[in-house]
């Protein structure tokens, strides 16, 4: 998948993570930005653990897990 596809997946993951998190995260734009970083974190974390999900849905799931982790850490810092 190209850079544009990865950006779209990351933004979608940030949106989904914002909906999953209690309180809705940090607003629409910030959730999208954190979703991009979450996609990178999720990919790194899953590869470190030896977990591999295939296809676009696998990439989306990985990015959502990473985005939720980033939003959770950011909410701890915000308090």
C-alpha positions in Angstrom: 0.0 0.0 0.0 1.3 3.4 -0.8 1.8 6.5 1.3 -1.7 7.9 0.5 -3.3 4.6 1.5 -1.4 4.5 4.7 -2.4 8.0 5.6 -6.1 7.2 4.9 -5.9 4.1 7.1 -4.2 6.1 9.9 -6.9 8.8 9.7 -9.7 6.2 9.7 -8.0 4.5 12.7 -7.8 7.8 14.6 -11.5 8.4 13.9 -12.4 4.9 15.1 -10.2 5.2 18.2 -11.7 8.5 19.1 -15.2 6.9 19.0 -13.9 3.9 21.1 -12.3 5.9 23.8 -14.4 7.2 26.7 -14.8 10.9 26.3 -14.3 10.9 22.5 -10.6 11.6 22.5 -9.2 15.1 21.7 -11.4 16.3 18.9 -11.7 15.3 15.3 -8.5 16.7 13.8 -6.3 15.7 16.8 -7.7 12.2 16.7 -6.8 11.9 13.0 -3.2 13.1 13.7 -2.8 10.8 16.7 -4.3 8.0 14.4 -1.4 8.5 12.0 1.1 8.1 14.8 -1.0 5.2 16.2 -0.7 3.3 12.9 3.1 3.5 13.2 3.0 2.5 16.8 0.6 -0.4 16.2 2.7 -1.7 13.3 5.9 -1.5 15.3 4.3 -3.2 18.4 2.7 -6.0 16.4 5.9 -6.7 14.5 7.8 -6.8 17.8 5.4 -9.3 19.1 5.5 -11.4 15.9 1.8 -10.7 15.1 0.9 -10.2 11.5 -2.6 -9.4 10.2 -3.0 -9.4 6.4 -4.8 -7.1 4.1 -6.4 -3.7 4.5 -8.6 -4.8 7.4 -5.5 -6.2 9.2 -3.7 -2.9 8.7 -6.8 -1.0 9.9 -7.0 -3.2 13.0 -3.3 -2.7 13.8 -3.7 1.0 13.3 -6.8 1.2 15.6 -4.9 -0.7 18.4 -2.0 1.7 18.1 -4.3 4.7 18.0 -6.2 3.6 21.1 -2.8 3.2 22.8 -1.7 6.7 21.7 -5.0 8.3 22.8 -4.9 6.5 26.1 -1.3 7.7 26.8 -2.2 11.2 25.6 -5.2 11.3 28.0 -2.9 10.3 30.9 -0.6 13.2 30.0 -3.5 15.7 29.6 -4.8 15.1 33.1 
